[in-house]
Amino acid sequence: MPNVSVTIKGTTELINQFKKTNAKINSNIQKGLKASALLSQRVMKQKSPIDTGTLHRSIVINTDNLKNNEISIGPDTTKAPYAAFVEYGHHTRSGSFVSGQYFVRDTITQVSPIIDNIFRELISQALKPS
């Protein structure tokens, strides 16, 4: 039986290119998260009802888990503990029902396709050969 020998050249370069691409993707994911958060916050503030302005001002971006590629946007319930009642509606003391304003839901509906495009573009940029 004949011996077959295979030598693959360029594996070090290939691995280095993968590392560079991975770093670009991670960097662009961070950029996308930040851009998406700012967009979402702006739209949510536009959609939130304003009475005293407390709810509007309570809409914040939380980047505590940014290293895990997580950002949250929404009302800070320590500043506006009634935010869920405004979003989903509530019964009054007299028993009538106040309909929800759905400013969070409506924000998600509006910005989701835009956020998809932001990430699609940023990942495409990261995958382009340099």
N, C-alpha and C positions, 0 to 999 in steps of 0.2 A: 504494500500500500504506500503511495507516495506521500511525503510530508508536505503540508501546505503551511506557509508562513504569511501572515498578514501584518503589515505595519501601518499604523494610522498616524499620519503626521498632522500637526496643527491642533492637537487636543488642548494644549495649554492656551493657545490663542483663542480657541473656541470657548473654553471655560472663562477666560478673562472677558470676552465679549458678552457672555451670559451675565456675568457679575455687573458689568457696566449697564447693560439693559435693565437688569433687576433694580439697580440703584435709580435709574431714570424713571422707571415705572413707579417705584415707591415715592420718589420726589414729586412726580406728577399726580399721584393719588393724593398726597398732602395738599398740593395746590388746588386740586379739584374739590376736596373737602372744604377748604377755606372759602373758595369762590361760591360753592353751593350753599354754604352756611350763610354767607353775607346776603346772597340773593334771597334765600328763604326767610331770613330775618326781615329784610326790607319788605317783602311781599306780605308777610304775616302782620307786620305793623300796619301796613296799608289796609289790610282786611279786618283788623281788630276794631271793635267798637270803642269809641272814646267817649267816656263820661267825665271822669276825673283825670284820666290820663295814666292812672296807676297801672292798669293792665297793659296798655301800650308800652309804657316804660319798662315793664317787667319782662318783655320778650327779649331774651338774651341767647347768646351762643355759649355753650359749655364745651371747652376743649380739654377737660380733665383726662380723657382717654384718647387723645390725639395720637399717641404712640401706637395704639391698637387700631388706628384708622377709624376712630369713632368720634363723631361730633353730634351734640344734641342742640336743637333749637326750639325754643318755646317759652311760654310764660314761666317765670320763677315763682313757684307757688308759695314761697316764703314771703314774697312781696305782694302777690295777688292770689291769695288762697281760694278765691272764688272763680278762678279761671275755668275750671271744668264745668261749673254751672253755666257760665256764659257760652262755652263751646257747645254743650249738649242740651242745655235747657234745664229748667227746674220748676218745681211747684212752689207757689207762694204760700204764705201762712193762711191766706184765705182759701186756698185750694185750687186756684186757677193755675194754668201752666204757661210759663214764659218759654217760648221756643228758643232753641239754641241758635247761636250765630254762626257756628261751624267755620270760624276763621282759620283754624289749624287744618282741618280737612280740606278746605278750599285752597289753602296755600299749597298743600301737598299735590293736589290735583293740577294746579297751575304750573308748579315748578318742576314736577317730575320729568316731563319730556325735555326740558331745558337742561336739567342736571344730567340726564342720559347723554345728551349731546356734548356737554362739557367733558364728561369722562371719556366718551368715545374719541374725541379730538385729542385729549391729553395722552391717552394710551397709544393712539396712533403715532403721535409725535415721539413718544418714548421708544417705539418699535422701529422707527426709521433708522436706517444705517447712518452712522456718523462719519 
